[in-house]
Amino acid sequence: SRYIIFGHTDTKGPSQYNMDLSIKRANSVKKALLNYGIPFADISILGKGENELAINTPDDTKHPVNRRAEVKILN
């Protein structure tokens, strides 16, 4: 199986900061999968920043539901 990890943020803070944060969030999940023995080559990450919100909010709004990582498993 291959794994794609998508990192997300809320809209609080500058857009570029949130993009960087979403990549860090995805990398944290990647580390966990590596610790479970998933091969490095089978894991990809993608930062979405504040672009695909779980709950739509205005700019500069804190919302914990939007701060997340999603893992898609491809067979």
Predicted model as a PDB file, atoms N, CA, C, CB and O in Angstrom, pLDDT in the B-factor column:
MODEL        1                                                                  
ATOM      1  N   SER A   1       0.836  -1.192   0.000  1.00 94.00           N  
ATOM      2  CA  SER A   1       0.000   0.000   0.000  1.00 94.00           C  
ATOM      3  C   SER A   1       0.875   1.247   0.000  1.00 94.00           C  
ATOM      4  CB  SER A   1      -0.948   0.003   1.215  1.00 94.00           C  
ATOM      5  O   SER A   1       2.009   1.228   0.478  1.00 94.00           O  
ATOM      6  N   ARG A   2       0.333   2.321  -0.539  1.00 98.00           N  
ATOM      7  CA  ARG A   2       0.981   3.633  -0.496  1.00 98.00           C  
ATOM      8  C   ARG A   2       0.092   4.546   0.333  1.00 98.00           C  
ATOM      9  CB  ARG A   2       1.219   4.219  -1.944  1.00 98.00           C  
ATOM     10  O   ARG A   2      -1.127   4.382   0.380  1.00 98.00           O  
ATOM     11  N   TYR A   3       0.723   5.503   0.980  1.00 98.00           N  
ATOM     12  CA  TYR A   3       0.017   6.424   1.868  1.00 98.00           C  
ATOM     13  C   TYR A   3       0.292   7.854   1.437  1.00 98.00           C  
ATOM     14  CB  TYR A   3       0.438   6.208   3.342  1.00 98.00           C  
ATOM     15  O   TYR A   3       1.438   8.230   1.190  1.00 98.00           O  
ATOM     16  N   ILE A   4      -0.771   8.650   1.348  1.00 98.00           N  
ATOM     17  CA  ILE A   4      -0.637  10.085   1.104  1.00 98.00           C  
ATOM     18  C   ILE A   4      -1.207  10.791   2.324  1.00 98.00           C  
ATOM     19  CB  ILE A   4      -1.373  10.533  -0.227  1.00 98.00           C  
ATOM     20  O   ILE A   4      -2.349  10.553   2.717  1.00 98.00           O  
ATOM     21  N   ILE A   5      -0.404  11.655   2.913  1.00 98.00           N  
ATOM     22  CA  ILE A   5      -0.822  12.392   4.103  1.00 98.00           C  
ATOM     23  C   ILE A   5      -1.040  13.847   3.710  1.00 98.00           C  
ATOM     24  CB  ILE A   5       0.236  12.270   5.252  1.00 98.00           C  
ATOM     25  O   ILE A   5      -0.145  14.502   3.176  1.00 98.00           O  
ATOM     26  N   PHE A   6      -2.234  14.339   3.981  1.00 98.00           N  
ATOM     27  CA  PHE A   6      -2.591  15.725   3.696  1.00 98.00           C  
ATOM     28  C   PHE A   6      -2.628  16.496   5.008  1.00 98.00           C  
ATOM     29  CB  PHE A   6      -3.961  15.818   2.955  1.00 98.00           C  
ATOM     30  O   PHE A   6      -3.369  16.135   5.922  1.00 98.00           O  
ATOM     31  N   GLY A   7      -1.831  17.554   5.105  1.00 98.00           N  
ATOM     32  CA  GLY A   7      -1.847  18.415   6.281  1.00 98.00           C  
ATOM     33  C   GLY A   7      -2.741  19.619   6.028  1.00 98.00           C  
ATOM     34  O   GLY A   7      -2.749  20.177   4.930  1.00 98.00           O  
ATOM     35  N   HIS A   8      -3.493  20.015   7.045  1.00 98.00           N  
ATOM     36  CA  HIS A   8      -4.430  21.143   6.946  1.00 98.00           C  
ATOM     37  C   HIS A   8      -4.264  22.077   8.147  1.00 98.00           C  
ATOM     38  CB  HIS A   8      -5.895  20.633   6.859  1.00 98.00           C  
ATOM     39  O   HIS A   8      -3.749  21.678   9.191  1.00 98.00           O  
ATOM     40  N   THR A   9      -4.703  23.309   7.983  1.00 98.00           N  
ATOM     41  CA  THR A   9      -4.711  24.278   9.089  1.00 98.00           C  
ATOM     42  C   THR A   9      -6.021  25.056   9.070  1.00 98.00           C  
ATOM     43  CB  THR A   9      -3.496  25.251   8.992  1.00 98.00           C  
ATOM     44  O   THR A   9      -6.820  24.941   8.141  1.00 98.00           O  
ATOM     45  N   ASP A  10      -6.220  25.851  10.117  1.00 98.00           N  
ATOM     46  CA  ASP A  10      -7.320  26.804  10.103  1.00 98.00           C  
ATOM     47  C   ASP A  10      -6.843  28.078   9.404  1.00 98.00           C  
ATOM     48  CB  ASP A  10      -7.825  27.108  11.554  1.00 98.00           C  
ATOM     49  O   ASP A  10      -5.751  28.099   8.838  1.00 98.00           O  
ATOM     50  N   THR A  11      -7.642  29.125   9.439  1.00 98.00           N  
ATOM     51  CA  THR A  11      -7.293  30.359   8.719  1.00 98.00           C  
ATOM     52  C   THR A  11      -6.605  31.397   9.597  1.00 98.00           C  
ATOM     53  CB  THR A  11      -8.534  30.965   8.119  1.00 98.00           C  
ATOM     54  O   THR A  11      -6.343  32.514   9.150  1.00 98.00           O  
ATOM     55  N   LYS A  12      -6.313  31.037  10.836  1.00 98.00           N  
ATOM     56  CA  LYS A  12      -5.624  31.974  11.731  1.00 98.00           C  
ATOM     57  C   LYS A  12      -4.178  32.137  11.280  1.00 98.00           C  
ATOM     58  CB  LYS A  12      -5.684  31.482  13.208  1.00 98.00           C  
ATOM     59  O   LYS A  12      -3.467  31.146  11.116  1.00 98.00           O  
ATOM     60  N   GLY A  13      -3.745  33.351  11.082  1.00 97.00           N  
ATOM     61  CA  GLY A  13      -2.367  33.606  10.686  1.00 97.00           C  
ATOM     62  C   GLY A  13      -2.207  33.752   9.181  1.00 97.00           C  
ATOM     63  O   GLY A  13      -3.149  33.532   8.420  1.00 97.00           O  
ATOM     64  N   PRO A  14      -0.993  34.129   8.760  1.00 97.00           N  
ATOM     65  CA  PRO A  14      -0.721  34.335   7.334  1.00 97.00           C  
ATOM     66  C   PRO A  14      -0.793  33.030   6.533  1.00 97.00           C  
ATOM     67  CB  PRO A  14       0.653  34.970   7.155  1.00 97.00           C  
ATOM     68  O   PRO A  14      -0.495  31.954   7.052  1.00 97.00           O  
ATOM     69  N   SER A  15      -1.183  33.140   5.293  1.00 97.00           N  
ATOM     70  CA  SER A  15      -1.352  31.985   4.420  1.00 97.00           C  
ATOM     71  C   SER A  15      -0.076  31.156   4.282  1.00 97.00           C  
ATOM     72  CB  SER A  15      -1.811  32.439   3.059  1.00 97.00           C  
ATOM     73  O   SER A  15      -0.134  29.929   4.357  1.00 97.00           O  
ATOM     74  N   GLN A  16       1.066  31.798   4.082  1.00 98.00           N  
ATOM     75  CA  GLN A  16       2.318  31.057   3.919  1.00 98.00           C  
ATOM     76  C   GLN A  16       2.707  30.332   5.207  1.00 98.00           C  
ATOM     77  CB  GLN A  16       3.445  32.004   3.491  1.00 98.00           C  
ATOM     78  O   GLN A  16       3.197  29.204   5.161  1.00 98.00           O  
ATOM     79  N   TYR A  17       2.490  30.972   6.346  1.00 98.00           N  
ATOM     80  CA  TYR A  17       2.748  30.321   7.630  1.00 98.00           C  
ATOM     81  C   TYR A  17       1.899  29.052   7.749  1.00 98.00           C  
ATOM     82  CB  TYR A  17       2.450  31.291   8.808  1.00 98.00           C  
ATOM     83  O   TYR A  17       2.388  28.004   8.171  1.00 98.00           O  
ATOM     84  N   ASN A  18       0.617  29.161   7.370  1.00 98.00           N  
ATOM     85  CA  ASN A  18      -0.279  28.013   7.451  1.00 98.00           C  
ATOM     86  C   ASN A  18       0.128  26.902   6.491  1.00 98.00           C  
ATOM     87  CB  ASN A  18      -1.702  28.444   7.165  1.00 98.00           C  
ATOM     88  O   ASN A  18      -0.015  25.723   6.812  1.00 98.00           O  
ATOM     89  N   MET A  19       0.632  27.268   5.316  1.00 98.00           N  
ATOM     90  CA  MET A  19       1.105  26.241   4.387  1.00 98.00           C  
ATOM     91  C   MET A  19       2.285  25.488   5.005  1.00 98.00           C  
ATOM     92  CB  MET A  19       1.514  26.875   3.026  1.00 98.00           C  
ATOM     93  O   MET A  19       2.328  24.259   4.970  1.00 98.00           O  
ATOM     94  N   ASP A  20       3.237  26.225   5.568  1.00 98.00           N  
ATOM     95  CA  ASP A  20       4.384  25.592   6.222  1.00 98.00           C  
ATOM     96  C   ASP A  20       3.942  24.712   7.389  1.00 98.00           C  
ATOM     97  CB  ASP A  20       5.370  26.659   6.714  1.00 98.00           C  
ATOM     98  O   ASP A  20       4.464  23.613   7.580  1.00 98.00           O  
ATOM     99  N   LEU A  21       2.978  25.200   8.166  1.00 98.00           N  
ATOM    100  CA  LEU A  21       2.472  24.448   9.304  1.00 98.00           C  
ATOM    101  C   LEU A  21       1.777  23.165   8.851  1.00 98.00           C  
ATOM    102  CB  LEU A  21       1.511  25.309  10.123  1.00 98.00           C  
ATOM    103  O   LEU A  21       1.908  22.128   9.501  1.00 98.00           O  
ATOM    104  N   SER A  22       1.052  23.227   7.760  1.00 98.00           N  
ATOM    105  CA  SER A  22       0.366  22.029   7.267  1.00 98.00           C  
ATOM    106  C   SER A  22       1.374  20.963   6.828  1.00 98.00           C  
ATOM    107  CB  SER A  22      -0.568  22.390   6.095  1.00 98.00           C  
ATOM    108  O   SER A  22       1.127  19.770   7.001  1.00 98.00           O  
ATOM    109  N   ILE A  23       2.486  21.381   6.274  1.00 98.00           N  
ATOM    110  CA  ILE A  23       3.538  20.436   5.890  1.00 98.00           C  
ATOM    111  C   ILE A  23       4.173  19.822   7.138  1.00 98.00           C  
ATOM    112  CB  ILE A  23       4.616  21.140   5.024  1.00 98.00           C  
ATOM    113  O   ILE A  23       4.446  18.623   7.172  1.00 98.00           O  
ATOM    114  N   LYS A  24       4.405  20.640   8.156  1.00 98.00           N  
ATOM    115  CA  LYS A  24       4.944  20.108   9.419  1.00 98.00           C  
ATOM    116  C   LYS A  24       3.976  19.100  10.038  1.00 98.00           C  
ATOM    117  CB  LYS A  24       5.223  21.258  10.418  1.00 98.00           C  
ATOM    118  O   LYS A  24       4.399  18.070  10.563  1.00 98.00           O  
ATOM    119  N   ARG A  25       2.706  19.394   9.977  1.00 98.00           N  
ATOM    120  CA  ARG A  25       1.687  18.498  10.527  1.00 98.00           C  
ATOM    121  C   ARG A  25       1.700  17.164   9.777  1.00 98.00           C  
ATOM    122  CB  ARG A  25       0.283  19.151  10.446  1.00 98.00           C  
ATOM    123  O   ARG A  25       1.645  16.102  10.397  1.00 98.00           O  
ATOM    124  N   ALA A  26       1.772  17.220   8.458  1.00 98.00           N  
ATOM    125  CA  ALA A  26       1.824  15.992   7.663  1.00 98.00           C  
ATOM    126  C   ALA A  26       3.099  15.205   7.955  1.00 98.00           C  
ATOM    127  CB  ALA A  26       1.739  16.320   6.165  1.00 98.00           C  
ATOM    128  O   ALA A  26       3.070  13.976   8.020  1.00 98.00           O  
ATOM    129  N   ASN A  27       4.211  15.904   8.131  1.00 98.00           N  
ATOM    130  CA  ASN A  27       5.468  15.227   8.454  1.00 98.00           C  
ATOM    131  C   ASN A  27       5.415  14.523   9.808  1.00 98.00           C  
ATOM    132  CB  ASN A  27       6.614  16.224   8.442  1.00 98.00           C  
ATOM    133  O   ASN A  27       6.031  13.472   9.984  1.00 98.00           O  
ATOM    134  N   SER A  28       4.691  15.089  10.755  1.00 98.00           N  
ATOM    135  CA  SER A  28       4.536  14.445  12.065  1.00 98.00           C  
ATOM    136  C   SER A  28       3.818  13.109  11.930  1.00 98.00           C  
ATOM    137  CB  SER A  28       3.766  15.361  13.031  1.00 98.00           C  
ATOM    138  O   SER A  28       4.190  12.130  12.577  1.00 98.00           O  
ATOM    139  N   VAL A  29       2.802  13.071  11.098  1.00 98.00           N  
ATOM    140  CA  VAL A  29       2.082  11.818  10.869  1.00 98.00           C  
ATOM    141  C   VAL A  29       2.975  10.841  10.109  1.00 98.00           C  
ATOM    142  CB  VAL A  29       0.765  12.072  10.088  1.00 98.00           C  
ATOM    143  O   VAL A  29       2.955   9.639  10.374  1.00 98.00           O  
ATOM    144  N   LYS A  30       3.756  11.358   9.169  1.00 98.00           N  
ATOM    145  CA  LYS A  30       4.689  10.503   8.427  1.00 98.00           C  
ATOM    146  C   LYS A  30       5.666   9.822   9.387  1.00 98.00           C  
ATOM    147  CB  LYS A  30       5.464  11.330   7.372  1.00 98.00           C  
ATOM    148  O   LYS A  30       5.937   8.628   9.252  1.00 98.00           O  
ATOM    149  N   LYS A  31       6.190  10.570  10.347  1.00 98.00           N  
ATOM    150  CA  LYS A  31       7.106   9.993  11.335  1.00 98.00           C  
ATOM    151  C   LYS A  31       6.438   8.853  12.097  1.00 98.00           C  
ATOM    152  CB  LYS A  31       7.587  11.074  12.319  1.00 98.00           C  
ATOM    153  O   LYS A  31       7.054   7.817  12.350  1.00 98.00           O  
ATOM    154  N   ALA A  32       5.175   9.052  12.459  1.00 98.00           N  
ATOM    155  CA  ALA A  32       4.449   8.005  13.186  1.00 98.00           C  
ATOM    156  C   ALA A  32       4.303   6.752  12.329  1.00 98.00           C  
ATOM    157  CB  ALA A  32       3.061   8.512  13.622  1.00 98.00           C  
ATOM    158  O   ALA A  32       4.487   5.640  12.823  1.00 98.00           O  
ATOM    159  N   LEU A  33       3.975   6.921  11.051  1.00 98.00           N  
ATOM    160  CA  LEU A  33       3.842   5.761  10.161  1.00 98.00           C  
ATOM    161  C   LEU A  33       5.184   5.054   9.983  1.00 98.00           C  
ATOM    162  CB  LEU A  33       3.286   6.193   8.789  1.00 98.00           C  
ATOM    163  O   LEU A  33       5.245   3.825   9.940  1.00 98.00           O  
ATOM    164  N   LEU A  34       6.252   5.832   9.882  1.00 98.00           N  
ATOM    165  CA  LEU A  34       7.581   5.229   9.786  1.00 98.00           C  
ATOM    166  C   LEU A  34       7.899   4.416  11.034  1.00 98.00           C  
ATOM    167  CB  LEU A  34       8.647   6.310   9.575  1.00 98.00           C  
ATOM    168  O   LEU A  34       8.497   3.344  10.942  1.00 98.00           O  
ATOM    169  N   ASN A  35       7.503   4.919  12.195  1.00 98.00           N  
ATOM    170  CA  ASN A  35       7.724   4.195  13.454  1.00 98.00           C  
ATOM    171  C   ASN A  35       6.946   2.887  13.513  1.00 98.00           C  
ATOM    172  CB  ASN A  35       7.336   5.069  14.635  1.00 98.00           C  
ATOM    173  O   ASN A  35       7.332   1.958  14.224  1.00 98.00           O  
ATOM    174  N   TYR A  36       5.839   2.818  12.756  1.00 97.00           N  
ATOM    175  CA  TYR A  36       5.052   1.580  12.674  1.00 97.00           C  
ATOM    176  C   TYR A  36       5.593   0.629  11.609  1.00 97.00           C  
ATOM    177  CB  TYR A  36       3.589   1.906  12.376  1.00 97.00           C  
ATOM    178  O   TYR A  36       5.026  -0.440  11.384  1.00 97.00           O  
ATOM    179  N   GLY A  37       6.685   1.014  10.957  1.00 98.00           N  
ATOM    180  CA  GLY A  37       7.316   0.132   9.991  1.00 98.00           C  
ATOM    181  C   GLY A  37       6.902   0.320   8.547  1.00 98.00           C  
ATOM    182  O   GLY A  37       7.273  -0.481   7.690  1.00 98.00           O  
ATOM    183  N   ILE A  38       6.141   1.364   8.262  1.00 98.00           N  
ATOM    184  CA  ILE A  38       5.777   1.649   6.868  1.00 98.00           C  
ATOM    185  C   ILE A  38       7.037   2.156   6.165  1.00 98.00           C  
ATOM    186  CB  ILE A  38       4.594   2.710   6.773  1.00 98.00           C  
ATOM    187  O   ILE A  38       7.703   3.053   6.682  1.00 98.00           O  
ATOM    188  N   PRO A  39       7.377   1.606   5.003  1.00 98.00           N  
ATOM    189  CA  PRO A  39       8.585   2.057   4.299  1.00 98.00           C  
ATOM    190  C   PRO A  39       8.503   3.529   3.873  1.00 98.00           C  
ATOM    191  CB  PRO A  39       8.822   1.182   3.072  1.00 98.00           C  
ATOM    192  O   PRO A  39       7.452   4.012   3.450  1.00 98.00           O  
ATOM    193  N   PHE A  40       9.624   4.219   3.993  1.00 98.00           N  
ATOM    194  CA  PHE A  40       9.720   5.641   3.643  1.00 98.00           C  
ATOM    195  C   PHE A  40       9.202   5.904   2.229  1.00 98.00           C  
ATOM    196  CB  PHE A  40      11.173   6.121   3.764  1.00 98.00           C  
ATOM    197  O   PHE A  40       8.483   6.876   1.999  1.00 98.00           O  
ATOM    198  N   ALA A  41       9.564   5.048   1.295  1.00 98.00           N  
ATOM    199  CA  ALA A  41       9.190   5.245  -0.116  1.00 98.00           C  
ATOM    200  C   ALA A  41       7.688   5.114  -0.359  1.00 98.00           C  
ATOM    201  CB  ALA A  41       9.926   4.246  -0.986  1.00 98.00           C  
ATOM    202  O   ALA A  41       7.195   5.538  -1.404  1.00 98.00           O  
ATOM    203  N   ASP A  42       6.962   4.537   0.584  1.00 98.00           N  
ATOM    204  CA  ASP A  42       5.522   4.346   0.418  1.00 98.00           C  
ATOM    205  C   ASP A  42       4.686   5.482   1.000  1.00 98.00           C  
ATOM    206  CB  ASP A  42       5.110   3.055   1.057  1.00 98.00           C  
ATOM    207  O   ASP A  42       3.457   5.419   0.981  1.00 98.00           O  
ATOM    208  N   ILE A  43       5.340   6.514   1.514  1.00 98.00           N  
ATOM    209  CA  ILE A  43       4.622   7.615   2.161  1.00 98.00           C  
ATOM    210  C   ILE A  43       4.923   8.928   1.436  1.00 98.00           C  
ATOM    211  CB  ILE A  43       5.012   7.720   3.664  1.00 98.00           C  
ATOM    212  O   ILE A  43       6.084   9.284   1.230  1.00 98.00           O  
ATOM    213  N   SER A  44       3.872   9.633   1.057  1.00 98.00           N  
ATOM    214  CA  SER A  44       3.994  10.967   0.470  1.00 98.00           C  
ATOM    215  C   SER A  44       3.231  11.948   1.348  1.00 98.00           C  
ATOM    216  CB  SER A  44       3.458  10.995  -1.003  1.00 98.00           C  
ATOM    217  O   SER A  44       2.265  11.579   2.016  1.00 98.00           O  
ATOM    218  N   ILE A  45       3.674  13.204   1.340  1.00 98.00           N  
ATOM    219  CA  ILE A  45       2.948  14.231   2.090  1.00 98.00           C  
ATOM    220  C   ILE A  45       2.568  15.366   1.156  1.00 98.00           C  
ATOM    221  CB  ILE A  45       3.796  14.761   3.274  1.00 98.00           C  
ATOM    222  O   ILE A  45       3.214  15.598   0.134  1.00 98.00           O  
ATOM    223  N   LEU A  46       1.511  16.066   1.528  1.00 98.00           N  
ATOM    224  CA  LEU A  46       1.058  17.227   0.772  1.00 98.00           C  
ATOM    225  C   LEU A  46       0.450  18.229   1.739  1.00 98.00           C  
ATOM    226  CB  LEU A  46       0.033  16.822  -0.328  1.00 98.00           C  
ATOM    227  O   LEU A  46      -0.489  17.904   2.466  1.00 98.00           O  
ATOM    228  N   GLY A  47       0.980  19.438   1.752  1.00 98.00           N  
ATOM    229  CA  GLY A  47       0.430  20.500   2.587  1.00 98.00           C  
ATOM    230  C   GLY A  47      -0.688  21.221   1.845  1.00 98.00           C  
ATOM    231  O   GLY A  47      -0.509  21.662   0.709  1.00 98.00           O  
ATOM    232  N   LYS A  48      -1.829  21.336   2.489  1.00 98.00           N  
ATOM    233  CA  LYS A  48      -2.968  22.047   1.914  1.00 98.00           C  
ATOM    234  C   LYS A  48      -3.149  23.426   2.544  1.00 98.00           C  
ATOM    235  CB  LYS A  48      -4.240  21.226   2.086  1.00 98.00           C  
ATOM    236  O   LYS A  48      -3.915  24.245   2.036  1.00 98.00           O  
ATOM    237  N   GLY A  49      -2.452  23.684   3.644  1.00 98.00           N  
ATOM    238  CA  GLY A  49      -2.606  24.971   4.312  1.00 98.00           C  
ATOM    239  C   GLY A  49      -4.047  25.201   4.714  1.00 98.00           C  
ATOM    240  O   GLY A  49      -4.692  24.331   5.300  1.00 98.00           O  
ATOM    241  N   GLU A  50      -4.540  26.378   4.391  1.00 97.00           N  
ATOM    242  CA  GLU A  50      -5.925  26.730   4.732  1.00 97.00           C  
ATOM    243  C   GLU A  50      -6.845  26.614   3.518  1.00 97.00           C  
ATOM    244  CB  GLU A  50      -5.987  28.155   5.299  1.00 97.00           C  
ATOM    245  O   GLU A  50      -7.916  27.220   3.495  1.00 97.00           O  
ATOM    246  N   ASN A  51      -6.439  25.842   2.510  1.00 96.00           N  
ATOM    247  CA  ASN A  51      -7.185  25.774   1.247  1.00 96.00           C  
ATOM    248  C   ASN A  51      -8.380  24.844   1.245  1.00 96.00           C  
ATOM    249  CB  ASN A  51      -6.277  25.360   0.173  1.00 96.00           C  
ATOM    250  O   ASN A  51      -9.330  25.093   0.502  1.00 96.00           O  
ATOM    251  N   GLU A  52      -8.383  23.791   2.034  1.00 96.00           N  
ATOM    252  CA  GLU A  52      -9.496  22.837   2.031  1.00 96.00           C  
ATOM    253  C   GLU A  52     -10.003  22.666   3.460  1.00 96.00           C  
ATOM    254  CB  GLU A  52      -9.059  21.460   1.428  1.00 96.00           C  
ATOM    255  O   GLU A  52      -9.706  21.677   4.130  1.00 96.00           O  
ATOM    256  N   LEU A  53     -10.762  23.636   3.900  1.00 97.00           N  
ATOM    257  CA  LEU A  53     -11.263  23.654   5.272  1.00 97.00           C  
ATOM    258  C   LEU A  53     -12.335  22.588   5.480  1.00 97.00           C  
ATOM    259  CB  LEU A  53     -11.821  25.037   5.618  1.00 97.00           C  
ATOM    260  O   LEU A  53     -13.154  22.349   4.592  1.00 97.00           O  
ATOM    261  N   ALA A  54     -12.333  21.952   6.641  1.00 97.00           N  
ATOM    262  CA  ALA A  54     -13.402  21.024   7.001  1.00 97.00           C  
ATOM    263  C   ALA A  54     -14.673  21.808   7.330  1.00 97.00           C  
ATOM    264  CB  ALA A  54     -12.978  20.135   8.203  1.00 97.00           C  
ATOM    265  O   ALA A  54     -15.784  21.381   7.013  1.00 97.00           O  
ATOM    266  N   ILE A  55     -14.487  22.957   7.969  1.00 97.00           N  
ATOM    267  CA  ILE A  55     -15.590  23.866   8.285  1.00 97.00           C  
ATOM    268  C   ILE A  55     -15.194  25.238   7.771  1.00 97.00           C  
ATOM    269  CB  ILE A  55     -15.906  23.897   9.833  1.00 97.00           C  
ATOM    270  O   ILE A  55     -14.171  25.787   8.180  1.00 97.00           O  
ATOM    271  N   ASN A  56     -16.000  25.794   6.877  1.00 97.00           N  
ATOM    272  CA  ASN A  56     -15.689  27.108   6.311  1.00 97.00           C  
ATOM    273  C   ASN A  56     -15.779  28.189   7.381  1.00 97.00           C  
ATOM    274  CB  ASN A  56     -16.639  27.435   5.147  1.00 97.00           C  
ATOM    275  O   ASN A  56     -16.766  28.295   8.109  1.00 97.00           O  
ATOM    276  N   THR A  57     -14.727  28.980   7.452  1.00 97.00           N  
ATOM    277  CA  THR A  57     -14.663  30.088   8.400  1.00 97.00           C  
ATOM    278  C   THR A  57     -14.101  31.303   7.677  1.00 97.00           C  
ATOM    279  CB  THR A  57     -13.793  29.723   9.649  1.00 97.00           C  
ATOM    280  O   THR A  57     -13.450  31.154   6.642  1.00 97.00           O  
ATOM    281  N   PRO A  58     -14.337  32.493   8.196  1.00 97.00           N  
ATOM    282  CA  PRO A  58     -13.704  33.680   7.622  1.00 97.00           C  
ATOM    283  C   PRO A  58     -12.198  33.649   7.849  1.00 97.00           C  
ATOM    284  CB  PRO A  58     -14.306  34.959   8.227  1.00 97.00           C  
ATOM    285  O   PRO A  58     -11.701  32.864   8.657  1.00 97.00           O  
ATOM    286  N   ASP A  59     -11.485  34.492   7.144  1.00 96.00           N  
ATOM    287  CA  ASP A  59     -10.047  34.595   7.313  1.00 96.00           C  
ATOM    288  C   ASP A  59      -9.712  34.989   8.751  1.00 96.00           C  
ATOM    289  CB  ASP A  59      -9.459  35.612   6.320  1.00 96.00           C  
ATOM    290  O   ASP A  59     -10.466  35.709   9.405  1.00 96.00           O  
ATOM    291  N   ASP A  60      -8.567  34.502   9.226  1.00 97.00           N  
ATOM    292  CA  ASP A  60      -8.036  34.810  10.550  1.00 97.00           C  
ATOM    293  C   ASP A  60      -8.922  34.282  11.685  1.00 97.00           C  
ATOM    294  CB  ASP A  60      -7.868  36.304  10.693  1.00 97.00           C  
ATOM    295  O   ASP A  60      -9.088  34.936  12.714  1.00 97.00           O  
ATOM    296  N   THR A  61      -9.491  33.074  11.475  1.00 97.00           N  
ATOM    297  CA  THR A  61     -10.367  32.453  12.463  1.00 97.00           C  
ATOM    298  C   THR A  61      -9.761  31.149  12.957  1.00 97.00           C  
ATOM    299  CB  THR A  61     -11.764  32.204  11.872  1.00 97.00           C  
ATOM    300  O   THR A  61      -9.388  30.285  12.164  1.00 97.00           O  
ATOM    301  N   LYS A  62      -9.667  31.016  14.270  1.00 97.00           N  
ATOM    302  CA  LYS A  62      -9.210  29.753  14.861  1.00 97.00           C  
ATOM    303  C   LYS A  62     -10.368  28.764  14.828  1.00 97.00           C  
ATOM    304  CB  LYS A  62      -8.690  29.961  16.329  1.00 97.00           C  
ATOM    305  O   LYS A  62     -11.492  29.111  15.190  1.00 97.00           O  
ATOM    306  N   HIS A  63     -10.099  27.538  14.398  1.00 98.00           N  
ATOM    307  CA  HIS A  63     -11.109  26.479  14.465  1.00 98.00           C  
ATOM    308  C   HIS A  63     -10.395  25.137  14.523  1.00 98.00           C  
ATOM    309  CB  HIS A  63     -12.084  26.541  13.241  1.00 98.00           C  
ATOM    310  O   HIS A  63      -9.769  24.727  13.546  1.00 98.00           O  
ATOM    311  N   PRO A  64     -10.482  24.444  15.662  1.00 97.00           N  
ATOM    312  CA  PRO A  64      -9.715  23.215  15.849  1.00 97.00           C  
ATOM    313  C   PRO A  64     -10.052  22.107  14.846  1.00 97.00           C  
ATOM    314  CB  PRO A  64      -9.937  22.704  17.234  1.00 97.00           C  
ATOM    315  O   PRO A  64      -9.184  21.288  14.544  1.00 97.00           O  
ATOM    316  N   VAL A  65     -11.257  22.055  14.329  1.00 97.00           N  
ATOM    317  CA  VAL A  65     -11.619  21.010  13.366  1.00 97.00           C  
ATOM    318  C   VAL A  65     -10.810  21.145  12.078  1.00 97.00           C  
ATOM    319  CB  VAL A  65     -13.124  21.070  13.051  1.00 97.00           C  
ATOM    320  O   VAL A  65     -10.541  20.149  11.406  1.00 97.00           O  
ATOM    321  N   ASN A  66     -10.423  22.366  11.732  1.00 98.00           N  
ATOM    322  CA  ASN A  66      -9.653  22.579  10.511  1.00 98.00           C  
ATOM    323  C   ASN A  66      -8.179  22.235  10.673  1.00 98.00           C  
ATOM    324  CB  ASN A  66      -9.788  24.009  10.067  1.00 98.00           C  
ATOM    325  O   ASN A  66      -7.463  22.110   9.679  1.00 98.00           O  
ATOM    326  N   ARG A  67      -7.722  22.083  11.890  1.00 98.00           N  
ATOM    327  CA  ARG A  67      -6.324  21.717  12.161  1.00 98.00           C  
ATOM    328  C   ARG A  67      -6.231  20.202  12.207  1.00 98.00           C  
ATOM    329  CB  ARG A  67      -5.809  22.351  13.504  1.00 98.00           C  
ATOM    330  O   ARG A  67      -6.529  19.578  13.226  1.00 98.00           O  
ATOM    331  N   ARG A  68      -5.815  19.620  11.093  1.00 98.00           N  
ATOM    332  CA  ARG A  68      -5.867  18.171  11.020  1.00 98.00           C  
ATOM    333  C   ARG A  68      -4.916  17.623   9.971  1.00 98.00           C  
ATOM    334  CB  ARG A  68      -7.274  17.716  10.726  1.00 98.00           C  
ATOM    335  O   ARG A  68      -4.366  18.366   9.157  1.00 98.00           O  
ATOM    336  N   ALA A  69      -4.733  16.316  10.004  1.00 98.00           N  
ATOM    337  CA  ALA A  69      -4.039  15.586   8.945  1.00 98.00           C  
ATOM    338  C   ALA A  69      -4.953  14.451   8.520  1.00 98.00           C  
ATOM    339  CB  ALA A  69      -2.631  15.049   9.423  1.00 98.00           C  
ATOM    340  O   ALA A  69      -5.605  13.819   9.351  1.00 98.00           O  
ATOM    341  N   GLU A  70      -4.995  14.202   7.244  1.00 98.00           N  
ATOM    342  CA  GLU A  70      -5.792  13.109   6.696  1.00 98.00           C  
ATOM    343  C   GLU A  70      -4.855  12.155   5.964  1.00 98.00           C  
ATOM    344  CB  GLU A  70      -6.913  13.643   5.740  1.00 98.00           C  
ATOM    345  O   GLU A  70      -3.933  12.583   5.269  1.00 98.00           O  
ATOM    346  N   VAL A  71      -5.099  10.874   6.128  1.00 98.00           N  
ATOM    347  CA  VAL A  71      -4.284   9.856   5.476  1.00 98.00           C  
ATOM    348  C   VAL A  71      -5.142   9.115   4.474  1.00 98.00           C  
ATOM    349  CB  VAL A  71      -3.671   8.877   6.509  1.00 98.00           C  
ATOM    350  O   VAL A  71      -6.202   8.590   4.814  1.00 98.00           O  
ATOM    351  N   LYS A  72      -4.674   9.075   3.226  1.00 98.00           N  
ATOM    352  CA  LYS A  72      -5.346   8.317   2.185  1.00 98.00           C  
ATOM    353  C   LYS A  72      -4.474   7.112   1.873  1.00 98.00           C  
ATOM    354  CB  LYS A  72      -5.607   9.190   0.904  1.00 98.00           C  
ATOM    355  O   LYS A  72      -3.273   7.251   1.640  1.00 98.00           O  
ATOM    356  N   ILE A  73      -5.075   5.936   1.870  1.00 98.00           N  
ATOM    357  CA  ILE A  73      -4.347   4.701   1.602  1.00 98.00           C  
ATOM    358  C   ILE A  73      -4.708   4.217   0.204  1.00 98.00           C  
ATOM    359  CB  ILE A  73      -4.669   3.612   2.670  1.00 98.00           C  
ATOM    360  O   ILE A  73      -5.877   4.011  -0.121  1.00 98.00           O  
ATOM    361  N   LEU A  74      -3.684   4.043  -0.604  1.00 97.00           N  
ATOM    362  CA  LEU A  74      -3.852   3.559  -1.975  1.00 97.00           C  
ATOM    363  C   LEU A  74      -3.362   2.116  -2.047  1.00 97.00           C  
ATOM    364  CB  LEU A  74      -3.079   4.462  -2.994  1.00 97.00           C  
ATOM    365  O   LEU A  74      -2.277   1.802  -1.557  1.00 97.00           O  
ATOM    366  N   ASN A  75      -4.134   1.266  -2.637  1.00 92.00           N  
ATOM    367  CA  ASN A  75      -3.722  -0.149  -2.779  1.00 92.00           C  
ATOM    368  C   ASN A  75      -3.231  -0.430  -4.165  1.00 92.00           C  
ATOM    369  CB  ASN A  75      -4.872  -1.093  -2.449  1.00 92.00           C  
ATOM    370  O   ASN A  75      -2.846  -1.559  -4.466  1.00 92.00           O  
TER     371      ASN A  75                                                      
ENDMDL                                                                          
END                                                                             
